[in-house]
Amino acid sequence: MSLYGAMTTAISGLNAQAKSLGNISDNVANSQTTGFKRVDTSFVNYLTLSTQRIHSPGSVVARPDYTNTLQGTVEQVENSLSLALAGQGFFAVSRSDGESLGQPTFDDQIYYSRAGDFTLDENGYLVNGSGYYLRAWNMDAAGNVDRTSTHELRITDTLFNPVPTSEVTVSANLPDDLPTGAPDPASEIQIYDTLGTLRTVRLNWTRNDHNDWTLGVVVPDDIADANRGTIDIAFGDASVNTVPDGTIGNFGAAAGPGAPTGTAYAPGGAATVSFITDFGNGPQTVSLKLGSYGSSAGVTQYGGTEYSERSLSQNGVPLGSFSSLAFRDNGDVVINYDNGQARTVARVPVVTFNDPDQLQRQDGQAFTRTLESGDAKYLDAASNGAGKLVVSAVERSNVDIASEFTKLIVAQRAYTANTKVVTASDEMLQDTLNMRR
């Protein structure tokens, strides 16, 4: 081995340790960067000649050793839109390449990231701290997920259209011992029309005889006639159907413009009265669910002197405005409205690779796929090896400062040792040149 070879090997050691120092500095600088994955250093030896009798060292090269699969600490944060992955996988994200008509445009490249510090921007997109836009599967109104492709997630359903009331559920007891001259029992319930306006419906009960009552429906805001009609209701052992005492057994004669109709008797079947009303937006059919034939649930007639109302409810919904956005553990994206309703509009997939350490690194803690990494597989969270989604949390950098400082000391000492070899080789060369004097 020549002195020049020794010097060349030492210089390669200097270069390798300098690259190691670069990786360490990158790790330390990003120790607080959300979703950052540290880069370790591996050293590879290249020989000039090596036999049983002769060994001529060549050089050493520093190779980056990526840690994309190593989990960082999952930390709870106050931002309810933040997401962290516990386990394998990445979020699919996009990068904006411009703007058109006030909206961002996106390039065709799909990126992958563990940085889940998402917030809602002014255009309704979910963007992480590095400026990448979250991608998700679309979901239809029936809750079916379209897994054929992902799209940049944008919240556009800022209004929840009003739902007119179609069903009113009544649970009450009519007193069998109603005193003579006592006022007839009555109930009031608020329902919604097709425009989401609150309207009043009054249910008037008139006792005709033992086990025999008449229900009258009054809708003050009906444009034609507030009195929507009446229908007779028989309880107990009726002349047509035999049911337990105090339960609905049959609907009798009906009268009035609202055309009240009762469902036909069937053992255990629903006992429902329907009527039609019009608030100026067209006919609206409302069904009064009074329980079941022969059942003590719903409307009954048992002993007592006072009308007892257990519950009244309806299924209409007023106009709702966007209130908040939330994630579920399975990745569902849910919009909450100020009318108490919620709508699921998308689902966030978890993307996995056969060898994620072979992904190509990009700016902003993002990656792109390579031939070595394998194809991207879009999976539901916590399925087929994909990691779990942790809501209101972020994954911190997987850098350990104490470990990096230890590496720094070792790299510094190794660098110094290589400089000593260069110095010694230089002195030996100088001695060789001085031999001719």
C-alpha positions as CSV (number, residue, x, y, z in Angstrom):
1,M,0.0,0.0,0.0
2,S,1.4,3.4,-1.0
3,L,1.4,6.5,1.2
4,Y,-0.8,8.1,-1.5
5,G,-3.3,5.3,-1.1
6,A,-3.3,5.8,2.7
7,M,-4.0,9.5,2.2
8,T,-6.8,8.8,-0.3
9,T,-8.4,6.3,2.1
10,A,-8.3,8.8,4.9
11,I,-9.7,11.6,2.7
12,S,-12.7,9.2,1.8
13,G,-13.1,8.8,5.6
14,L,-13.3,12.6,6.0
15,N,-15.9,12.8,3.3
16,A,-17.9,10.0,4.8
17,Q,-17.9,11.5,8.3
18,A,-18.8,14.9,6.8
19,K,-21.9,13.3,5.2
20,S,-22.7,11.6,8.5
21,L,-22.5,15.0,10.2
22,G,-24.8,16.4,7.5
23,N,-27.4,13.7,8.3
24,I,-27.1,14.4,12.0
25,S,-27.5,18.1,11.5
26,D,-30.6,17.5,9.4
27,N,-32.0,15.3,12.1
28,V,-31.3,17.8,14.9
29,A,-32.8,20.7,12.9
30,N,-36.0,18.7,12.3
31,S,-36.3,17.2,15.8
32,Q,-39.6,19.2,16.3
33,T,-40.9,18.8,12.7
34,T,-44.3,17.1,12.6
35,G,-44.0,13.7,10.8
36,F,-40.3,14.0,10.1
37,K,-38.4,10.7,9.7
38,R,-34.7,10.8,10.6
39,V,-31.9,9.7,8.3
40,D,-29.2,7.5,9.9
41,T,-25.8,6.8,8.2
42,S,-24.4,3.4,7.1
43,F,-20.8,3.1,6.0
44,V,-19.7,0.9,3.1
45,N,-16.1,-0.2,2.5
46,Y,-14.7,-0.5,-1.0
47,L,-11.4,-2.4,-1.5
48,T,-8.6,-2.0,-4.0
49,L,-7.2,-5.4,-3.5
50,S,-7.6,-8.1,-0.8
51,T,-6.1,-11.6,-0.9
52,Q,-4.7,-14.0,1.7
53,R,-1.4,-12.3,1.6
54,I,-2.1,-8.7,0.5
55,H,-4.7,-6.1,1.5
56,S,-4.9,-2.7,-0.1
57,P,-7.7,-0.7,1.3
58,G,-9.6,1.6,-1.0
59,S,-12.2,3.9,0.5
60,V,-15.3,4.2,2.6
61,V,-18.6,5.7,1.5
62,A,-21.4,7.0,3.7
63,R,-24.9,5.8,2.6
64,P,-28.1,7.2,4.0
65,D,-30.2,4.8,6.0
66,Y,-33.9,5.9,6.0
67,T,-36.2,5.3,8.9
68,N,-39.6,5.9,7.2
69,T,-41.1,2.9,9.0
70,L,-40.1,3.9,12.5
71,Q,-42.9,5.4,14.5
72,G,-42.7,8.8,16.0
73,T,-44.4,9.8,19.3
74,V,-48.2,10.3,18.9
75,E,-49.2,13.4,20.8
76,Q,-52.7,14.7,21.5
77,V,-53.3,18.3,20.3
78,E,-56.1,20.8,20.6
79,N,-56.7,20.9,16.8
80,S,-59.6,18.5,16.2
81,L,-58.7,18.2,12.5
82,S,-55.2,16.8,13.2
83,L,-54.6,13.2,12.4
84,A,-51.8,10.8,13.4
85,L,-51.0,7.3,12.2
86,A,-50.2,4.6,14.7
87,G,-48.6,1.9,12.7
88,Q,-47.7,1.6,9.0
89,G,-48.9,3.8,6.2
90,F,-49.1,7.4,4.9
91,F,-51.7,10.0,4.0
92,A,-52.3,10.6,0.3
93,V,-51.8,14.3,-0.4
94,S,-51.5,16.8,-3.3
95,R,-49.5,19.9,-4.0
96,S,-51.0,23.0,-5.5
97,D,-49.3,24.2,-8.7
98,G,-51.2,27.4,-9.2
99,E,-54.6,29.1,-9.0
100,S,-57.6,29.4,-11.3
101,L,-60.7,31.5,-10.7
102,G,-59.7,31.9,-7.1
103,Q,-59.3,28.2,-6.5
104,P,-56.1,26.2,-6.2
105,T,-55.1,23.8,-9.1
106,F,-53.1,20.6,-8.5
107,D,-50.5,18.7,-10.4
108,D,-51.0,15.1,-11.3
109,Q,-48.3,13.8,-8.9
110,I,-49.7,12.2,-5.7
111,Y,-47.5,12.6,-2.6
112,Y,-47.5,10.7,0.7
113,S,-46.9,12.1,4.1
114,R,-47.1,11.4,7.8
115,A,-47.6,15.0,8.7
116,G,-51.2,15.2,9.8
117,D,-51.5,18.7,11.2
118,F,-54.4,19.5,9.0
119,T,-56.5,22.7,9.1
120,L,-59.4,24.0,7.0
121,D,-58.4,26.8,4.6
122,E,-60.5,29.6,3.2
123,N,-61.5,27.5,0.2
124,G,-62.7,24.5,2.3
125,Y,-59.7,22.3,1.7
126,L,-57.8,20.4,4.4
127,V,-54.1,21.5,4.3
128,N,-51.2,20.4,6.5
129,G,-48.5,22.7,7.8
130,S,-46.3,22.0,4.8
131,G,-49.0,23.1,2.3
132,Y,-50.1,19.6,1.2
133,Y,-53.8,19.0,0.5
134,L,-55.4,15.9,2.0
135,R,-56.9,13.4,-0.4
136,A,-59.8,11.1,0.4
137,W,-62.4,8.7,-1.1
138,N,-65.7,10.2,-1.9
139,M,-68.9,9.0,-0.2
140,D,-72.5,9.2,-1.5
141,A,-75.6,10.1,0.5
142,A,-76.3,6.4,1.2
143,G,-72.8,6.0,2.9
144,N,-71.2,4.0,0.0
145,V,-67.5,4.7,-0.4
146,D,-66.1,5.1,-3.9
147,R,-62.7,3.4,-3.6
148,T,-61.7,3.7,-7.2
149,S,-59.9,7.0,-6.8
150,T,-59.1,9.7,-4.3
151,H,-59.6,13.4,-4.6
152,E,-58.5,16.5,-2.8
153,L,-60.9,16.8,0.2
154,R,-63.0,19.9,0.0
155,I,-65.9,20.8,2.3
156,T,-68.7,22.3,0.2
157,D,-71.8,21.1,1.9
158,T,-72.1,24.1,4.2
159,L,-75.9,23.9,4.4
160,F,-78.2,21.0,5.5
161,N,-81.5,21.4,3.6
162,P,-84.6,21.4,5.7
163,V,-86.5,18.1,6.0
164,P,-90.3,18.3,6.2
165,T,-92.0,16.4,9.0
166,S,-93.5,13.1,7.8
167,E,-93.8,11.2,11.1
168,V,-95.0,12.2,14.6
169,T,-94.5,9.6,17.3
170,V,-97.1,9.9,20.2
171,S,-96.8,8.1,23.5
172,A,-99.6,8.9,26.0
173,N,-102.4,7.4,28.2
174,L,-106.0,8.5,27.8
175,P,-107.8,8.3,31.2
176,D,-110.5,5.7,31.3
177,D,-112.1,7.5,34.3
178,L,-112.3,11.0,32.8
179,P,-114.7,12.9,35.1
180,T,-117.9,14.2,33.6
181,G,-117.4,17.8,32.4
182,A,-113.7,17.7,32.5
183,P,-111.9,19.3,29.5
184,D,-111.0,16.9,26.7
185,P,-107.3,15.9,26.6
186,A,-105.1,17.7,24.0
187,S,-101.5,17.8,22.9
188,E,-99.5,20.2,20.8
189,I,-96.4,19.4,18.8
190,Q,-94.2,21.5,16.5
191,I,-93.5,20.2,13.0
192,Y,-91.5,21.5,10.0
193,D,-92.9,22.3,6.6
194,T,-90.9,21.9,3.3
195,L,-89.1,25.2,3.8
196,G,-88.1,24.4,7.4
197,T,-90.6,26.7,9.0
198,L,-91.9,25.5,12.4
199,R,-95.7,24.8,12.5
200,T,-98.1,23.7,15.2
201,V,-100.3,20.6,15.2
202,R,-102.9,20.1,17.9
203,L,-104.2,16.7,18.7
204,N,-107.7,16.8,20.4
205,W,-109.0,13.7,22.1
206,T,-112.8,13.3,22.8
207,R,-114.1,10.4,24.9
208,N,-117.3,9.0,23.4
209,D,-117.7,6.0,25.7
210,H,-115.7,3.3,27.5
211,N,-113.0,2.1,25.0
212,D,-114.3,4.6,22.4
213,W,-112.4,7.8,21.6
214,T,-112.2,10.3,18.7
215,L,-108.9,12.0,17.6
216,G,-109.2,15.4,16.0
217,V,-106.3,17.0,14.2
218,V,-106.1,20.8,14.1
219,V,-103.4,22.7,12.1
220,P,-103.9,26.5,12.6
221,D,-101.5,27.4,9.7
222,D,-103.2,25.2,7.0
223,I,-104.2,27.5,4.1
224,A,-107.5,25.7,3.5
225,D,-109.0,24.7,6.8
226,A,-107.4,24.4,10.3
227,N,-109.6,21.5,11.2
228,R,-108.0,18.6,9.3
229,G,-110.5,16.0,10.4
230,T,-111.3,13.3,12.9
231,I,-111.0,9.6,13.3
232,D,-112.5,7.1,15.8
233,I,-110.3,4.8,17.8
234,A,-111.4,1.7,19.7
235,F,-109.5,0.3,22.6
236,G,-109.5,-3.1,24.3
237,D,-111.8,-5.9,23.4
238,A,-113.3,-4.2,20.3
239,S,-116.2,-5.6,18.3
240,V,-113.9,-6.4,15.3
241,N,-110.5,-7.3,16.8
242,T,-109.6,-8.8,20.1
243,V,-106.7,-7.1,21.8
244,P,-105.7,-6.6,25.5
245,D,-107.7,-4.1,27.4
246,G,-106.4,-0.6,27.2
247,T,-104.6,-1.0,23.8
248,I,-105.6,0.1,20.4
249,G,-107.8,-2.4,18.6
250,N,-109.4,-0.7,15.7
251,F,-109.8,2.6,13.7
252,G,-113.3,3.6,13.0
253,A,-115.1,6.3,10.9
254,A,-113.0,9.3,9.7
255,A,-114.2,12.7,8.6
256,G,-112.9,16.1,7.6
257,P,-110.8,17.7,4.8
258,G,-107.5,16.4,6.0
259,A,-108.6,12.9,5.1
260,P,-107.4,11.1,8.2
261,T,-106.8,7.4,7.5
262,G,-105.8,4.6,9.9
263,T,-103.7,1.6,9.0
264,A,-105.5,-1.7,8.7
265,Y,-105.5,-4.1,11.7
266,A,-102.7,-6.7,11.8
267,P,-101.7,-8.5,15.0
268,G,-98.8,-6.4,16.4
269,G,-98.9,-4.2,13.3
270,A,-98.4,-0.4,13.4
271,A,-101.3,1.7,14.5
272,T,-100.8,4.8,12.5
273,V,-103.1,7.7,11.5
274,S,-102.1,9.8,8.5
275,F,-103.5,13.3,7.5
276,I,-102.8,15.8,4.8
277,T,-102.0,19.5,5.3
278,D,-100.9,22.4,3.2
279,F,-98.9,25.4,4.4
280,G,-98.8,27.0,0.9
281,N,-96.0,24.9,-0.5
282,G,-98.2,21.9,-1.6
283,P,-99.7,19.0,0.2
284,Q,-97.7,17.5,3.1
285,T,-98.6,14.1,4.5
286,V,-98.0,13.6,8.2
287,S,-98.3,10.2,9.9
288,L,-99.2,10.0,13.6
289,K,-97.5,6.8,15.0
290,L,-99.7,5.8,17.9
291,G,-98.0,2.6,18.7
292,S,-99.0,-1.0,17.6
293,Y,-102.2,-2.9,17.7
294,G,-102.5,-4.8,21.0
295,S,-99.3,-3.1,22.4
296,S,-99.0,-1.0,25.5
297,A,-96.3,1.1,23.8
298,G,-97.6,4.3,22.3
299,V,-101.2,5.5,23.0
300,T,-103.2,3.5,25.6
301,Q,-106.4,3.8,27.6
302,Y,-105.9,2.8,31.2
303,G,-107.4,3.9,34.5
304,G,-107.0,7.4,35.8
305,T,-108.6,10.8,35.7
306,E,-105.9,12.8,33.9
307,Y,-104.4,12.7,30.5
308,S,-100.8,11.6,30.8
309,E,-98.4,12.4,28.0
310,R,-95.2,10.4,27.9
311,S,-93.5,11.7,24.8
312,L,-94.0,13.5,21.6
313,S,-91.4,13.6,18.8
314,Q,-91.2,14.3,15.1
315,N,-88.6,13.6,12.3
316,G,-88.5,17.0,10.6
317,V,-85.3,19.1,10.5
318,P,-84.9,22.9,10.0
319,L,-82.3,24.5,7.8
320,G,-78.9,23.9,9.2
321,S,-75.6,25.8,8.7
322,F,-72.1,24.4,8.9
323,S,-71.0,24.1,12.5
324,S,-67.8,22.0,12.6
325,L,-65.8,19.3,10.9
326,A,-64.7,16.1,12.6
327,F,-62.9,12.8,11.8
328,R,-63.9,9.4,13.1
329,D,-61.4,6.6,13.9
330,N,-62.3,4.8,10.7
331,G,-61.4,7.8,8.6
332,D,-64.9,9.1,8.0
333,V,-65.1,12.8,7.5
334,V,-68.3,14.2,9.2
335,I,-69.8,17.6,8.8
336,N,-71.8,18.8,11.9
337,Y,-74.6,21.4,11.5
338,D,-76.2,23.8,14.0
339,N,-79.5,22.0,13.6
340,G,-78.1,18.9,15.3
341,Q,-77.7,16.9,12.2
342,A,-74.5,15.4,10.7
343,R,-73.5,14.2,7.3
344,T,-70.6,11.9,6.3
345,V,-69.0,13.1,3.1
346,A,-65.7,11.2,2.6
347,R,-63.3,8.7,4.1
348,V,-59.6,9.1,4.5
349,P,-57.6,6.0,3.4
350,V,-54.2,4.8,4.7
351,V,-51.7,4.2,2.0
352,T,-49.1,1.4,2.4
353,F,-46.0,0.2,0.4
354,N,-44.1,-3.0,0.3
355,D,-40.8,-1.1,1.2
356,P,-41.6,2.4,2.4
357,D,-37.9,3.0,3.2
358,Q,-37.4,3.2,-0.6
359,L,-39.7,6.1,-1.1
360,Q,-38.2,9.2,-2.6
361,R,-38.1,12.1,-0.2
362,Q,-39.6,15.5,-1.1
363,D,-39.9,18.9,0.5
364,G,-42.2,19.3,3.4
365,Q,-42.0,15.8,4.9
366,A,-43.5,14.3,1.8
367,F,-42.6,11.2,-0.3
368,T,-43.2,9.9,-3.8
369,R,-43.3,6.3,-4.9
370,T,-40.4,4.6,-6.6
371,L,-40.0,1.2,-8.4
372,E,-38.2,0.0,-5.3
373,S,-40.9,1.0,-2.9
374,G,-43.6,-0.9,-4.8
375,D,-47.1,0.3,-5.7
376,A,-49.3,2.3,-3.4
377,K,-52.1,0.3,-1.7
378,Y,-55.1,2.3,-0.5
379,L,-56.7,0.7,2.5
380,D,-59.2,1.4,5.3
381,A,-57.6,2.4,8.5
382,A,-56.6,-0.5,10.8
383,S,-57.1,-3.1,8.1
384,N,-54.7,-5.4,6.2
385,G,-51.6,-4.1,8.0
386,A,-52.5,-0.4,7.7
387,G,-52.1,1.7,10.8
388,K,-54.8,3.1,13.0
389,L,-56.0,6.7,12.8
390,V,-55.7,8.8,15.9
391,V,-58.0,11.8,15.9
392,S,-56.9,15.2,17.4
393,A,-53.3,14.0,17.4
394,V,-50.1,14.4,15.4
395,E,-47.0,12.2,15.0
396,R,-43.9,14.0,16.2
397,S,-40.4,13.5,14.6
398,N,-38.8,10.2,15.3
399,V,-35.5,11.9,16.1
400,D,-33.9,11.2,19.5
401,I,-31.8,14.2,20.4
402,A,-29.7,12.3,22.9
403,S,-28.9,9.6,20.3
404,E,-28.0,12.3,17.7
405,F,-25.6,14.0,20.1
406,T,-23.9,10.6,20.7
407,K,-23.6,10.1,16.9
408,L,-22.2,13.7,16.7
409,I,-19.4,12.9,19.2
410,V,-18.5,9.7,17.3
411,A,-18.5,11.4,13.9
412,Q,-16.4,14.3,15.3
413,R,-13.8,11.9,16.7
414,A,-13.7,9.8,13.6
415,Y,-13.2,12.9,11.5
416,T,-10.4,14.0,13.7
417,A,-8.8,10.5,13.5
418,N,-8.9,10.6,9.7
419,T,-7.2,14.0,9.8
420,K,-4.4,12.4,11.8
421,V,-3.9,9.8,9.1
422,V,-3.7,12.5,6.5
423,T,-1.2,14.4,8.7
424,A,0.9,11.3,9.3
425,S,0.9,10.4,5.6
426,D,2.0,13.9,4.7
427,E,4.9,13.8,7.2
428,M,6.0,10.4,5.9
429,L,5.9,11.7,2.3
430,Q,8.0,14.6,3.4
431,D,10.5,12.3,5.0
432,T,10.6,10.3,1.8
433,L,11.3,13.4,-0.2
434,N,14.0,14.4,2.2
435,M,16.0,11.2,1.8
436,R,17.8,12.6,-1.3
437,R,19.4,15.3,0.8
